[in-house]
Structures are given as C-alpha cells and as structure tokens.
Amino acid sequence: MSRDLLPIGSVVCLKGAEKPMMICGFCPTGPARPGYVYDYSGFPYPEGYMDTLKIYQFDSEQIEKVLALGYQDRETFVYMNALQQKIDDVKQQTAENYEKAKADAGDKGQE
C-alpha cells in the first residue's frame, strides 16, 4: 500500500472505471476476496451512498488520478499517521486469520 493515504472525502478516478469514487473509509474487507484488506472503500461520485451494493473497495494502485482532496486538519494528520502505522499489522493479521480458518476447514474435511 502507498504510504501516502488520501483523506476521507477525496474524489479519485480509478483505472478503467466510468465514474469517479469518493473515499469514505480505510481498510475494508469484502466477500469477493476473503482474507484480503483493501486500502479504501468508496461511493460513486456524485451520487454518494445509495445502498449497500454500491460501496466499493479498491487499492491505491487502482487510482489513476486524484480529482479532489478531502478535508484535512490537524486531527486528520494525527489520525492518518497512526493509521499508516497500523495498516500493515491489520493486513497481516487478517491474512493469517484467513489462512488459519482455511487450514482448520481442511482439517475438518479430512476427518
């Protein structure tokens, strides 16, 4: 993951996407890739939140262009700094938990 996180409210163009996305969260997981932690969650812009089926997960590498940066203040910088220090741990722990669950499921299938 890029160490330069974008703040909540930033609007980005994703590679190959038709609509921009507005960042609404960090480190989401989703059923499409169990055990994987994405960099961001977002809503289509300008519509925003419409329903649970229109919340997207994406990674920094998918961002082609930043159209607008979200609001930033001292609290944002403090939070982002702390978040950057935790992201690798969260991703590592999630992956380990998923692998353990897979192994446990495999062991039960062999009984």
C-alpha positions as CSV (number, residue, x, y, z in Angstrom):
1,M,0.0,0.0,0.0
2,S,1.1,3.5,-0.7
3,R,2.3,5.3,2.5
4,D,0.5,8.5,1.3
5,L,-3.1,7.9,2.3
6,L,-5.8,10.1,0.9
7,P,-8.2,11.7,3.3
8,I,-11.9,10.8,3.6
9,G,-13.9,12.8,1.0
10,S,-11.2,12.7,-1.6
11,V,-12.5,12.1,-5.1
12,V,-10.5,9.8,-7.4
13,C,-10.6,8.3,-10.9
14,L,-9.9,4.6,-10.9
15,K,-8.2,2.9,-13.8
16,G,-10.9,1.6,-16.2
17,A,-13.8,3.0,-14.3
18,E,-16.6,5.0,-15.8
19,K,-17.4,7.1,-12.7
20,P,-15.2,8.7,-10.1
21,M,-15.2,7.4,-6.5
22,M,-15.3,9.4,-3.3
23,I,-13.3,7.8,-0.5
24,C,-15.4,7.0,2.6
25,G,-13.2,4.7,4.6
26,F,-10.0,2.8,5.1
27,C,-9.0,-0.9,5.3
28,P,-12.3,-2.5,4.3
29,T,-12.7,-6.2,3.7
30,G,-15.2,-7.8,1.4
31,P,-16.7,-11.2,0.4
32,A,-15.1,-11.0,-3.1
33,R,-11.6,-11.6,-1.6
34,P,-11.9,-13.2,1.8
35,G,-8.8,-12.5,3.9
36,Y,-7.8,-9.5,1.9
37,V,-7.8,-6.0,3.2
38,Y,-8.2,-3.2,0.7
39,D,-6.8,0.3,1.0
40,Y,-10.0,2.2,0.7
41,S,-13.8,2.0,0.5
42,G,-15.7,4.4,-1.6
43,F,-19.0,5.5,-3.2
44,P,-19.7,6.5,-6.7
45,Y,-19.4,10.3,-7.2
46,P,-21.5,12.5,-7.2
47,E,-24.3,10.1,-6.0
48,G,-22.7,9.0,-2.8
49,Y,-24.2,6.3,-0.6
50,M,-27.3,4.8,-2.3
51,D,-27.4,1.3,-1.0
52,T,-25.1,-1.4,0.4
53,L,-24.5,-2.8,-3.1
54,K,-22.8,0.4,-4.2
55,I,-19.9,0.5,-1.6
56,Y,-16.7,-0.3,-3.4
57,Q,-13.3,-1.5,-2.2
58,F,-10.1,-0.5,-4.0
59,D,-6.4,-0.2,-3.6
60,S,-4.0,2.7,-4.1
61,E,-2.6,1.1,-7.2
62,Q,-6.0,1.3,-8.9
63,I,-6.1,5.1,-8.6
64,E,-5.3,6.8,-11.8
65,K,-6.0,10.4,-10.9
66,V,-6.9,12.4,-7.8
67,L,-9.6,14.9,-8.7
68,A,-10.1,16.5,-5.2
69,L,-8.6,16.0,-1.8
70,G,-10.9,15.6,1.2
71,Y,-10.9,18.0,4.2
72,Q,-7.6,18.0,6.2
73,D,-6.9,19.4,9.6
74,R,-4.6,18.6,12.5
75,E,-6.9,15.8,13.6
76,T,-6.8,14.3,10.1
77,F,-3.0,14.3,10.1
78,V,-2.7,12.7,13.6
79,Y,-5.2,10.0,12.6
80,M,-3.6,9.3,9.2
81,N,-0.2,9.0,10.8
82,A,-1.5,6.5,13.4
83,L,-3.4,4.6,10.7
84,Q,-0.4,4.3,8.4
85,Q,1.5,2.6,11.3
86,K,-1.3,0.1,11.8
87,I,-2.2,-0.9,8.3
88,D,0.5,-3.5,7.7
89,D,-0.4,-5.1,11.0
90,V,-4.1,-5.2,10.2
91,K,-3.5,-6.7,6.7
92,Q,-1.0,-9.3,8.1
93,Q,-3.4,-10.4,10.9
94,T,-6.4,-10.6,8.6
95,A,-4.4,-12.8,6.1
96,E,-3.2,-15.0,9.0
97,N,-6.7,-15.4,10.3
98,Y,-8.0,-16.4,6.9
99,E,-5.2,-18.9,6.3
100,K,-5.8,-20.4,9.7
101,A,-9.6,-20.7,9.1
102,K,-8.8,-22.4,5.7
103,A,-6.4,-24.8,7.3
104,D,-9.0,-25.6,10.1
105,A,-11.7,-26.2,7.5
106,G,-9.3,-28.5,5.6
107,D,-8.5,-30.5,8.7
108,K,-12.3,-31.0,9.5
109,G,-12.8,-32.2,5.9
110,Q,-10.2,-34.9,6.3
111,E,-11.8,-36.3,9.5
